[in-house]
Amino acid sequence: MAMTQPEFDVLIIGAGLSGIGVARYLKTRCPDQRFAILESKPRIGGTWDLFRYPGIRSDSDMHTMGYAFKPWTNARAIADGGAILNYIRETAEENHLTQMIRFDHQVKSATWSSAEQIWRLEVLHDGGIRSLTCRFLFSCAGYYRHHEGYLPEWPGYEDYQGQLVHPQFWPEDLDYSGKKIIVIGSGATAVTLTPTLAQKAAHVWQVQRSPTYVVSRPGEDEFANRLRRWLPEKLAYPITRWRTIFGSAKRRKRMVANLEGTRKMLIGAVAKELPPDYDWKTHFVPRYLPGQQRICAVPDGDMFRTLSEGKASMVTGEIRRFTPTGVEMTDGTHLEADLIITATGLVMESLGGLEIVVDGQAVDRSKLLIYKGFMYSNLPNLVYFTGYTNASWTLKVDLVADYACRLLRFMQRKGHTQVVPAANEADVANVNSALKFISGYVVRAAHRLPKHGKAWPWIHEQDYFWDRKTLKRGRIDDGTLQFSRGTPVRLPAAQIAEGSDQVAAE
C-alpha cells in the first residue's frame, strides 16, 4: 500500500480557547509533528472574539477555565470577555503559535482515504476552494454555529418597528443609553445583559418563558488573590485550581445526593438577595431539578442588585405576539421598547458542520456514537475537543489534549498510521436517546447530533475525575480502538448518509 505524504501531520480546526490550548500541548509534547491551525475568522479567540455584547463574561471561574499550563493572574475569577481574549492571545504569542494560524480558512469538508492514509480537507479561502492534507484531524470548532443564532418564530415579529438585536451579532456602534429595552431569554447571556444594560438604559425588562436557577458568586477569589501575594504564580495557581476542582466536585456530589435539598437551597439564596416583597416565586423557581440545565452564576449578585434597585424588571410568561412598539404577553400585558434583544440561544453543531466522507462513504453525523467523549465511532484519526456542562470547559480540553499527544506518540512508537474507534451495527443500534441535560439548545438539536450508546465505551459522564482516570492513566489500546497501517473502513449501514450512492473503497 503506497501512502501519500500529507502536507501536515496534524491540522487543528479553530483558534479559540480550545484550539490554542491544544496547539500548545501538541507543540510541547509532540515537537516532531508538523501542524497548522485553521481559523475561519480573521482573528484569534473563537467564542471570546465572536461575542461582543456588553458585559460578556465567563460564568466559570478562570482558575479552572484557564489552561493547566498557564496561570490566570487577573484578580477577577469571574472574568470579562476582553480579559479572556487577551489571555488566549497571550498564550498564542508566548508559545509562538500565532504564526501557525491560517486565518480566513473555513473548512467545508473532510475526506478520509485509508489507501492514502490522509484526510483531504476542502477549505474556503479568498473566495476559492483549496485542498489541504493531513494525517490527523483535531476539531476544536466548538459546539455551536458561529454564523447562526437561534430565533423562535413569533407572530408579528416583522411588525416591530424598533431595533432588533441577537447577542451573537451585536452591532459595535449600538447606543442603548436612555432606551427602553426588552431582553428575551433566561440563560447566561440574558442574566449578563440585564444588569449591564440597566446601567445606561431607561429601563430593562427581562422576558423569560420560565425561570432558571441563578446563583450569586464572588467576582474575585479572595483565597487565590491572597495566595498569589505569598507564593510564586506557578505554585499558587495549581493550589487554587485544585482547591476549586475539589470544591466543585464536592458541591456536585452533595447536589446529586439531595436534589430537593439543593433546589431549596438555591431558591432560598435568591430570596435572600431580593427585597422581602419581591415576587421571587414567580421569577426564580424553575420547573426542573438542579443539574438538568446549567446554573447561571452572576458575579457579586449584580443581577439581584439591579432588580432590587428597580432598574430592571422580570417578566415571566409566554409571548403572544410582537407589536409595532413591543411585545404582548399571553396575560394581556404589553411591554413597549425601543430595543428588543433576543437572547434566545445557540444552534448546536458537531464538528463545525463538516461534511465527512470515509473511504467513499458519506457519513451521517447524527448516527455517530460518542467514544469516551473525544472521538466518534468509525471516524479514523480524528479527535474532537469539547468541555463540560457542569464544570469549566478547559478542564476537559486539557485532559483530551494530553491524551491525544499520548495517542500520537503510541502510534509512532508502534508503527501505526491509522486508529479507528470501531463500532458495529449492534453498537450503533443500541443508542441511549434519554437526555440528562435538557437546555433548549440541546433538545432542539438532539436529533442531528452524535449519540451516546448504552454500554462502555460509547458512554461518558460529565465527571472530571473519571475522565482523568480514563484519559491520563487508561490504556491506549483498550480493545475498541483498532490500529493499522491502512485497513479500509466500512461504516455500519446506519452511519452512511441517506441518499449516498458511494461505496467503501477496496
C-alpha positions as CSV (number, residue, x, y, z in Angstrom):
1,M,0.0,0.0,0.0
2,A,1.5,3.3,-1.1
3,M,0.7,6.0,1.4
4,T,0.6,9.7,0.3
5,Q,2.8,12.1,2.1
6,P,0.5,14.8,3.6
7,E,1.3,18.5,3.9
8,F,0.8,18.2,7.7
9,D,0.8,15.6,10.4
10,V,-2.0,17.4,12.2
11,L,-4.4,20.1,11.3
12,I,-6.3,21.8,14.1
13,I,-9.7,23.4,13.3
14,G,-10.3,26.5,15.3
15,A,-8.1,29.1,17.0
16,G,-10.2,29.8,20.1
17,L,-9.6,28.8,23.7
18,S,-9.5,25.1,22.8
19,G,-7.5,25.4,19.6
20,I,-4.7,27.5,21.1
21,G,-4.5,25.2,24.2
22,V,-4.4,22.0,22.1
23,A,-1.7,23.6,19.8
24,R,0.4,24.3,22.8
25,Y,0.2,20.7,24.0
26,L,1.0,19.4,20.6
27,K,4.0,21.7,20.2
28,T,5.5,20.8,23.6
29,R,4.5,17.1,23.8
30,C,5.0,16.1,20.2
31,P,7.6,18.6,18.8
32,D,8.2,16.5,15.7
33,Q,4.6,16.8,14.5
34,R,4.1,19.3,11.6
35,F,0.9,21.1,12.3
36,A,-1.2,24.2,11.5
37,I,-4.3,25.8,12.9
38,L,-7.2,26.7,10.5
39,E,-9.4,29.5,11.7
40,S,-12.5,30.6,9.7
41,K,-12.4,34.2,11.1
42,P,-9.7,36.8,10.5
43,R,-8.9,36.9,14.3
44,I,-7.9,34.7,17.2
45,G,-10.3,33.9,20.1
46,G,-13.3,31.9,18.9
47,T,-16.3,32.5,21.2
48,W,-14.4,35.2,23.0
49,D,-13.9,37.1,19.8
50,L,-17.4,36.4,18.3
51,F,-19.5,37.6,21.3
52,R,-19.1,41.3,21.8
53,Y,-22.3,42.3,23.7
54,P,-22.0,44.5,26.8
55,G,-20.8,42.6,29.9
56,I,-19.8,39.4,28.1
57,R,-18.1,37.2,30.7
58,S,-17.4,33.6,31.7
59,D,-19.7,32.1,34.3
60,S,-17.0,29.6,35.2
61,D,-14.1,30.6,37.4
62,M,-10.9,31.3,35.4
63,H,-8.7,29.2,37.7
64,T,-10.3,26.1,36.0
65,M,-11.4,27.8,32.8
66,G,-7.8,28.8,32.3
67,Y,-5.2,26.4,31.0
68,A,-3.5,24.0,33.4
69,F,-0.1,25.2,32.0
70,K,-0.7,28.9,32.2
71,P,-1.6,30.7,35.4
72,W,-4.6,33.1,35.4
73,T,-3.2,36.2,37.1
74,N,-6.1,38.6,36.8
75,A,-7.7,39.4,40.2
76,R,-11.2,38.6,38.7
77,A,-12.1,34.9,38.9
78,I,-15.4,35.6,37.0
79,A,-13.7,37.4,34.2
80,D,-15.0,39.6,31.4
81,G,-14.6,38.6,27.7
82,G,-11.9,41.1,27.0
83,A,-9.6,39.7,29.7
84,I,-10.2,36.1,28.5
85,L,-9.5,37.1,24.9
86,N,-6.2,38.7,26.0
87,Y,-5.3,35.5,27.9
88,I,-5.8,33.5,24.7
89,R,-3.8,35.9,22.6
90,E,-1.0,36.0,25.3
91,T,-0.9,32.2,25.3
92,A,-0.5,32.1,21.5
93,E,2.2,34.7,21.5
94,E,4.2,33.2,24.3
95,N,4.2,29.8,22.6
96,H,4.9,31.2,19.1
97,L,1.5,29.8,17.8
98,T,0.2,32.9,16.1
99,Q,2.4,32.4,13.0
100,M,1.0,28.8,12.7
101,I,-2.6,30.1,12.3
102,R,-4.1,30.3,8.8
103,F,-6.9,32.9,9.2
104,D,-9.9,33.1,7.0
105,H,-9.7,29.4,6.3
106,Q,-13.1,27.8,6.6
107,V,-13.1,24.0,6.4
108,K,-16.1,22.8,4.4
109,S,-15.5,19.1,4.1
110,A,-13.1,16.3,5.2
111,T,-12.5,13.1,3.2
112,W,-10.5,10.2,4.6
113,S,-8.7,7.7,2.5
114,S,-7.4,4.5,4.1
115,A,-5.4,3.8,1.0
116,E,-3.5,7.1,1.2
117,Q,-3.7,7.4,5.0
118,I,-4.7,11.0,4.8
119,W,-7.5,13.5,5.5
120,R,-8.1,15.7,2.5
121,L,-9.8,19.0,3.5
122,E,-11.7,21.3,1.2
123,V,-11.1,24.8,2.6
124,L,-12.7,28.1,1.6
125,H,-10.2,30.9,1.4
126,D,-10.1,34.2,-0.5
127,G,-13.3,33.2,-2.3
128,G,-12.0,29.9,-3.6
129,I,-11.7,26.3,-2.5
130,R,-8.3,24.8,-1.9
131,S,-7.2,21.4,-0.6
132,L,-5.1,20.7,2.4
133,T,-4.0,17.2,3.6
134,C,-3.0,15.8,7.0
135,R,-2.6,12.6,8.8
136,F,-4.6,13.5,11.8
137,L,-7.5,16.0,12.4
138,F,-8.2,17.8,15.7
139,S,-11.5,19.5,15.8
140,C,-11.6,22.5,18.1
141,A,-14.6,24.0,16.3
142,G,-16.8,24.2,19.4
143,Y,-20.4,23.0,19.8
144,Y,-22.5,25.7,18.1
145,R,-22.8,27.5,14.8
146,H,-21.0,30.8,14.8
147,H,-22.9,32.1,11.8
148,E,-26.4,31.4,13.2
149,G,-28.1,32.1,16.4
150,Y,-31.4,30.5,17.5
151,L,-34.5,32.6,16.9
152,P,-38.0,31.3,17.7
153,E,-40.9,32.1,15.4
154,W,-43.1,34.7,17.0
155,P,-46.4,36.1,15.4
156,G,-45.9,39.7,14.4
157,Y,-42.1,39.6,14.6
158,E,-41.8,41.5,11.3
159,D,-44.2,44.2,12.6
160,Y,-41.9,45.5,15.3
161,Q,-40.6,48.9,14.3
162,G,-37.8,49.3,16.8
163,Q,-34.4,47.8,16.7
164,L,-33.9,44.0,17.0
165,V,-30.5,42.5,18.0
166,H,-29.3,39.0,18.6
167,P,-26.4,39.0,21.1
168,Q,-24.4,36.7,18.8
169,F,-24.2,39.5,16.3
170,W,-24.0,42.6,18.4
171,P,-23.5,45.9,16.5
172,E,-20.4,47.7,17.6
173,D,-22.0,51.1,17.3
174,L,-25.2,50.3,19.2
175,D,-26.1,53.1,21.6
176,Y,-28.7,52.0,24.1
177,S,-28.4,54.9,26.6
178,G,-31.7,56.1,27.8
179,K,-33.7,53.5,25.9
180,K,-36.4,51.1,27.0
181,I,-35.1,47.6,26.4
182,I,-36.6,44.1,26.4
183,V,-34.2,41.2,26.8
184,I,-35.9,37.9,25.8
185,G,-34.2,34.9,27.5
186,S,-33.4,33.3,30.8
187,G,-29.9,31.9,30.4
188,A,-26.3,33.1,31.0
189,T,-26.5,35.7,28.2
190,A,-29.7,37.2,29.4
191,V,-28.6,37.5,33.1
192,T,-25.4,39.1,31.9
193,L,-27.1,41.6,29.6
194,T,-29.8,42.7,32.0
195,P,-27.7,44.3,34.8
196,T,-25.1,45.6,32.3
197,L,-27.7,47.4,30.0
198,A,-29.6,48.7,33.0
199,Q,-26.6,50.9,33.9
200,K,-27.4,53.2,31.0
201,A,-30.9,52.2,29.8
202,A,-34.1,53.9,30.8
203,H,-35.4,50.5,31.9
204,V,-34.8,46.8,31.1
205,W,-37.4,44.1,31.1
206,Q,-36.1,40.6,31.0
207,V,-38.8,38.4,29.5
208,Q,-38.5,34.7,30.2
209,R,-40.8,31.8,29.3
210,S,-39.8,30.0,32.5
211,P,-37.3,30.6,35.3
212,T,-33.7,29.4,35.6
213,Y,-31.5,28.7,38.6
214,V,-29.4,31.8,39.3
215,V,-26.7,31.9,41.9
216,S,-24.6,34.8,43.2
217,R,-20.8,34.1,43.2
218,P,-17.9,36.4,44.3
219,G,-16.3,38.0,41.3
220,E,-12.9,37.7,42.9
221,D,-11.5,34.6,44.6
222,E,-10.0,36.0,47.9
223,F,-8.2,32.8,48.6
224,A,-6.4,32.9,45.2
225,N,-5.5,36.6,45.5
226,R,-4.1,36.2,49.0
227,L,-2.1,33.1,47.9
228,R,-0.6,35.0,45.0
229,R,0.8,37.6,47.3
230,W,2.8,35.0,49.2
231,L,3.7,32.4,46.6
232,P,5.0,32.4,43.0
233,E,2.3,32.2,40.4
234,K,3.4,28.8,39.2
235,L,2.8,27.4,42.7
236,A,-0.2,29.5,43.8
237,Y,-2.2,28.7,40.6
238,P,-2.2,24.9,40.8
239,I,-3.1,25.1,44.5
240,T,-6.1,27.4,43.7
241,R,-7.0,25.3,40.7
242,W,-7.1,22.0,42.7
243,R,-9.0,23.7,45.5
244,T,-11.6,24.8,43.1
245,I,-11.8,21.4,41.4
246,F,-12.3,19.6,44.6
247,G,-14.7,22.1,46.0
248,S,-16.9,22.0,42.8
249,A,-16.8,18.2,42.8
250,K,-17.9,18.1,46.5
251,R,-20.8,20.5,45.7
252,R,-21.9,18.4,42.8
253,K,-21.8,15.2,44.9
254,R,-24.0,16.9,47.5
255,M,-26.4,18.1,44.9
256,V,-26.9,14.7,43.3
257,A,-27.3,13.1,46.7
258,N,-30.1,15.5,47.6
259,L,-31.6,17.2,44.6
260,E,-34.6,18.5,46.5
261,G,-32.4,20.0,49.2
262,T,-30.2,21.6,46.6
263,R,-33.3,23.1,44.9
264,K,-34.5,24.6,48.2
265,M,-31.0,26.0,49.0
266,L,-30.7,27.6,45.5
267,I,-34.1,29.1,45.7
268,G,-33.7,30.2,49.3
269,A,-30.4,32.0,48.4
270,V,-32.3,34.0,45.7
271,A,-35.0,35.0,48.2
272,K,-32.3,36.4,50.5
273,E,-30.8,38.5,47.7
274,L,-34.1,40.3,46.9
275,P,-36.4,42.6,48.8
276,P,-39.0,41.0,51.1
277,D,-41.9,42.0,48.8
278,Y,-40.3,40.8,45.6
279,D,-42.2,38.0,43.8
280,W,-39.2,35.6,43.6
281,K,-41.5,32.6,43.5
282,T,-42.8,33.6,40.0
283,H,-39.4,34.5,38.5
284,F,-36.8,32.3,40.2
285,V,-38.4,28.9,40.9
286,P,-37.6,26.6,37.9
287,R,-39.8,23.8,36.8
288,Y,-36.8,21.4,36.5
289,L,-34.3,19.9,39.0
290,P,-30.8,21.3,39.5
291,G,-28.3,19.7,37.1
292,Q,-30.7,19.3,34.2
293,Q,-29.6,22.7,32.9
294,R,-26.6,24.8,33.5
295,I,-26.9,27.0,36.6
296,C,-26.4,30.7,35.9
297,A,-23.8,32.4,38.0
298,V,-23.9,36.2,38.5
299,P,-20.8,37.9,40.0
300,D,-21.4,39.7,43.3
301,G,-25.1,39.4,42.8
302,D,-25.2,42.2,40.1
303,M,-28.4,40.8,38.7
304,F,-30.3,40.8,42.0
305,R,-28.9,44.2,42.9
306,T,-30.2,45.7,39.6
307,L,-33.7,44.2,40.2
308,S,-33.7,45.4,43.8
309,E,-32.9,49.0,42.7
310,G,-35.8,48.9,40.2
311,K,-33.5,49.5,37.2
312,A,-34.8,46.2,35.6
313,S,-37.9,44.0,35.9
314,M,-38.5,40.3,35.4
315,V,-41.5,39.3,33.3
316,T,-42.3,35.5,33.3
317,G,-44.7,34.1,30.8
318,E,-45.4,33.4,27.1
319,I,-45.1,36.0,24.4
320,R,-48.4,36.1,22.4
321,R,-47.0,38.3,19.6
322,F,-44.8,41.2,18.7
323,T,-46.4,44.5,18.1
324,P,-45.1,47.6,16.3
325,T,-43.9,49.0,19.6
326,G,-43.0,46.0,21.7
327,V,-44.4,42.6,22.8
328,E,-47.7,41.4,24.1
329,M,-47.8,38.6,26.7
330,T,-50.5,35.9,26.8
331,D,-51.8,37.5,30.0
332,G,-52.5,40.7,28.1
333,T,-49.6,42.7,29.4
334,H,-48.0,44.9,26.8
335,L,-44.3,46.0,27.1
336,E,-43.1,48.8,25.0
337,A,-39.4,49.0,24.0
338,D,-37.1,50.9,21.7
339,L,-34.8,47.9,21.5
340,I,-35.5,44.2,21.8
341,I,-32.6,41.8,22.3
342,T,-33.3,38.1,21.5
343,A,-31.0,36.2,23.9
344,T,-32.8,33.0,22.8
345,G,-29.8,30.7,22.5
346,L,-27.4,28.9,20.3
347,V,-27.7,26.4,17.4
348,M,-25.7,23.4,18.3
349,E,-23.4,21.7,15.8
350,S,-20.9,18.9,15.8
351,L,-17.5,19.1,14.1
352,G,-18.2,22.6,12.9
353,G,-20.8,21.2,10.5
354,L,-18.2,19.4,8.4
355,E,-19.3,17.2,5.5
356,I,-17.4,13.9,6.2
357,V,-16.6,11.1,3.8
358,V,-14.7,8.0,5.0
359,D,-13.4,5.6,2.3
360,G,-16.0,6.8,-0.2
361,Q,-18.9,6.6,2.3
362,A,-20.7,9.9,3.2
363,V,-21.2,10.0,7.0
364,D,-24.4,10.8,8.7
365,R,-23.1,12.7,11.8
366,S,-26.3,12.2,13.7
367,K,-25.8,8.4,13.7
368,L,-22.2,8.6,15.1
369,L,-21.6,7.2,18.6
370,I,-19.5,9.2,21.1
371,Y,-16.4,7.3,22.1
372,K,-15.3,8.3,25.7
373,G,-16.2,12.0,24.9
374,F,-13.4,12.8,22.4
375,M,-13.7,10.5,19.3
376,Y,-16.6,9.3,17.1
377,S,-17.4,5.8,16.0
378,N,-15.6,4.7,12.8
379,L,-14.0,8.0,12.1
380,P,-10.3,7.4,11.6
381,N,-7.6,9.7,13.0
382,L,-10.0,12.3,14.4
383,V,-10.2,13.8,17.9
384,Y,-12.7,16.4,18.9
385,F,-12.4,18.8,21.9
386,T,-15.4,20.0,23.9
387,G,-15.8,20.8,27.6
388,Y,-18.1,20.0,30.4
389,T,-21.7,21.2,31.0
390,N,-21.3,21.0,34.8
391,A,-17.7,22.4,35.2
392,S,-15.2,24.5,33.3
393,W,-14.8,23.9,29.6
394,T,-11.0,23.8,29.6
395,L,-10.7,21.1,32.3
396,K,-11.9,18.5,29.7
397,V,-9.9,20.1,26.8
398,D,-6.7,19.8,28.8
399,L,-7.3,16.1,29.5
400,V,-8.2,15.3,25.9
401,A,-5.2,17.3,24.6
402,D,-2.9,15.3,26.9
403,Y,-4.5,12.0,25.7
404,A,-4.2,13.0,22.0
405,C,-0.5,13.5,22.4
406,R,-0.2,10.2,24.2
407,L,-2.1,8.6,21.3
408,L,0.2,10.1,18.6
409,R,3.3,9.0,20.5
410,F,1.9,5.5,20.9
411,M,1.1,5.2,17.2
412,Q,4.5,6.5,16.2
413,R,6.2,4.1,18.6
414,K,4.2,1.1,17.3
415,G,4.4,2.0,13.7
416,H,0.6,2.6,13.3
417,T,-0.7,5.2,10.9
418,Q,-4.5,4.7,11.4
419,V,-6.7,4.4,14.5
420,V,-10.5,3.8,14.5
421,P,-13.0,3.6,17.3
422,A,-14.7,0.6,15.8
423,A,-18.4,0.2,16.2
424,N,-20.6,-2.4,14.6
425,E,-24.2,-2.5,13.6
426,A,-25.3,-3.7,17.0
427,D,-23.4,-0.9,18.8
428,V,-24.9,1.8,16.5
429,A,-28.4,0.4,17.1
430,N,-28.0,0.4,20.9
431,V,-28.5,4.2,21.3
432,N,-29.4,5.9,24.6
433,S,-31.9,8.6,23.5
434,A,-32.6,9.9,27.0
435,L,-31.3,13.4,27.6
436,K,-29.9,14.2,31.1
437,F,-29.3,17.8,30.1
438,I,-32.5,19.5,28.9
439,S,-31.5,23.0,28.0
440,G,-33.4,24.3,25.0
441,Y,-30.3,24.4,22.7
442,V,-29.6,20.7,23.4
443,V,-33.2,19.5,23.0
444,R,-33.6,21.4,19.7
445,A,-30.5,19.8,18.1
446,A,-30.6,16.3,19.7
447,H,-31.9,14.6,16.6
448,R,-29.0,15.7,14.4
449,L,-26.1,15.3,16.9
450,P,-23.9,12.2,17.6
451,K,-25.4,9.9,20.3
452,H,-24.4,8.2,23.4
453,G,-24.6,4.4,23.5
454,K,-25.8,2.2,26.3
455,A,-22.6,0.4,27.1
456,W,-18.9,1.3,27.6
457,P,-17.0,2.8,25.7
458,W,-19.9,4.5,23.9
459,I,-20.9,6.3,27.0
460,H,-19.2,9.0,29.1
461,E,-20.2,11.0,32.1
462,Q,-19.7,14.7,32.9
463,D,-17.1,13.7,35.5
464,Y,-13.6,15.2,35.6
465,F,-12.1,12.6,37.9
466,W,-13.5,9.7,35.9
467,D,-12.1,11.3,32.7
468,R,-8.8,12.0,34.4
469,K,-8.5,8.3,35.3
470,T,-9.6,7.2,31.8
471,L,-7.6,9.6,29.8
472,K,-4.4,10.1,31.8
473,R,-3.9,6.6,33.1
474,G,-6.2,4.4,30.9
475,R,-4.7,2.1,28.2
476,I,-4.5,3.5,24.7
477,D,-5.0,0.0,23.1
478,D,-8.2,-0.6,25.1
479,G,-9.7,-3.2,22.7
480,T,-12.1,-0.8,21.0
481,L,-9.5,1.3,19.2
482,Q,-8.3,-0.6,16.1
483,F,-4.8,0.3,14.9
484,S,-3.4,-0.4,11.5
485,R,-1.4,0.9,8.6
486,G,-4.5,1.4,6.4
487,T,-7.3,-1.1,6.9
488,P,-10.3,0.1,4.8
489,V,-13.2,1.3,7.0
490,R,-16.7,0.0,6.3
491,L,-19.3,2.0,8.1
492,P,-22.4,0.3,9.6
493,A,-25.3,1.0,7.2
494,A,-26.9,3.3,9.8
495,Q,-24.0,5.7,9.7
496,I,-24.0,6.2,5.9
497,A,-25.7,9.4,4.9
498,E,-29.1,8.9,3.3
499,G,-29.1,9.1,-0.4
500,S,-25.4,8.5,-0.7
501,D,-24.5,6.3,-3.6
502,Q,-20.9,6.0,-2.6
503,V,-19.4,2.7,-1.7
504,A,-16.5,1.7,0.5
505,A,-13.1,1.9,-1.1
506,E,-11.5,-1.5,-1.7
